[in-house]
Amino acid sequence: MNRREITFLLVAMILAAVFGGLIGDVVGSFLPDGTIKTLFVKHLEVGIGSNTFATISDGSDPFRYAPLTINLFAITLTFGLLLKINFVSVLCVLLVFVYFRWWFL
């Protein structure tokens, strides 16, 4: 596998995760309350940046971490990363990976 194929795979997986999450939230907002809506709407937040680390969207709050902040008196830099993973985003990433294996390998 060359560098171009790896770059394509990473970009495609990131785009699949973003669009899958967006599609899951939009479709889930139109569904009636129930198990299917929970499957589309519930997500897992993992990261550092919004004062959360590994929080499920049902209100449980097991861990809290502040984002990395560097105060240089005149300038304050804040670094963080938050991943919101839902069922549809994981499904889209898996579909991209299967497509990549079928087409390129």
C-alpha positions as CSV (number, residue, x, y, z in Angstrom):
1,M,0.0,0.0,0.0
2,N,1.5,3.3,-1.0
3,R,1.3,6.7,0.7
4,R,-1.5,8.0,-1.6
5,E,-3.7,5.0,-0.8
6,I,-3.2,5.5,3.0
7,T,-4.0,9.2,2.7
8,F,-7.1,8.4,0.7
9,L,-8.2,5.9,3.3
10,L,-7.7,8.2,6.2
11,V,-9.5,11.1,4.6
12,A,-12.4,8.9,3.5
13,M,-12.7,7.4,7.0
14,I,-12.8,10.9,8.6
15,L,-15.4,12.1,6.1
16,A,-17.4,9.0,6.6
17,A,-17.4,9.5,10.4
18,V,-18.4,13.2,10.0
19,F,-21.2,12.6,7.5
20,G,-22.4,9.4,9.3
21,G,-22.7,11.4,12.6
22,L,-24.6,14.1,10.8
23,I,-26.9,11.7,9.1
24,G,-27.5,9.8,12.3
25,D,-28.5,13.0,14.2
26,V,-30.8,14.2,11.4
27,V,-32.5,10.9,10.9
28,G,-32.8,10.4,14.6
29,S,-34.5,13.7,15.1
30,F,-37.4,12.6,12.9
31,L,-37.9,9.2,14.4
32,P,-40.5,8.6,17.2
33,D,-39.2,7.8,20.7
34,G,-38.1,4.2,21.1
35,T,-35.1,1.9,20.6
36,I,-34.4,2.9,17.0
37,K,-34.2,6.6,17.9
38,T,-31.9,5.7,20.8
39,L,-29.7,3.8,18.4
40,F,-29.4,6.8,16.0
41,V,-29.2,9.7,18.5
42,K,-27.1,8.3,21.4
43,H,-23.4,8.9,21.0
44,L,-20.2,8.4,22.9
45,E,-18.0,11.5,23.5
46,V,-14.3,10.7,23.9
47,G,-11.6,13.4,24.1
48,I,-10.1,16.3,25.9
49,G,-11.5,19.8,25.2
50,S,-15.1,20.1,26.4
51,N,-14.4,19.1,30.0
52,T,-15.4,15.5,29.3
53,F,-13.6,12.2,28.7
54,A,-15.5,9.1,27.8
55,T,-19.1,10.4,28.5
56,I,-22.2,8.7,27.2
57,S,-24.9,11.2,26.1
58,D,-27.5,9.9,28.6
59,G,-26.3,12.3,31.3
60,S,-23.8,10.1,33.1
61,D,-20.6,12.0,33.8
62,P,-17.9,9.6,35.0
63,F,-14.7,11.7,34.2
64,R,-13.9,15.3,33.8
65,Y,-10.7,16.8,32.4
66,A,-10.1,20.4,31.4
67,P,-8.6,21.2,28.1
68,L,-4.9,21.9,27.9
69,T,-4.5,25.7,28.4
70,I,-1.3,27.6,28.1
71,N,-1.4,31.2,29.5
72,L,1.4,33.4,28.1
73,F,0.0,36.6,29.7
74,A,-1.0,38.4,26.5
75,I,-2.1,35.2,24.7
76,T,-3.9,32.2,26.0
77,L,-3.8,29.0,23.9
78,T,-6.3,26.3,24.5
79,F,-6.0,22.8,22.9
80,G,-8.6,20.1,22.8
81,L,-10.2,17.3,20.8
82,L,-13.6,15.8,21.2
83,L,-14.9,12.8,19.2
84,K,-18.7,12.1,19.2
85,I,-19.2,8.5,18.0
86,N,-22.6,7.2,17.1
87,F,-23.9,4.0,15.4
88,V,-24.2,5.5,12.0
89,S,-20.7,7.0,12.0
90,V,-19.2,3.7,12.9
91,L,-21.3,2.0,10.2
92,C,-20.1,4.5,7.6
93,V,-16.5,4.0,8.6
94,L,-16.8,0.3,8.3
95,L,-18.4,0.6,4.9
96,V,-15.6,2.8,3.7
97,F,-13.0,0.3,5.0
98,V,-14.8,-2.6,3.3
99,Y,-15.0,-0.6,0.1
100,F,-11.3,0.2,0.3
101,R,-10.4,-3.5,0.9
102,W,-12.6,-4.6,-2.1
103,W,-11.4,-1.9,-4.5
104,F,-7.7,-1.4,-3.7
105,L,-6.4,-4.6,-2.2
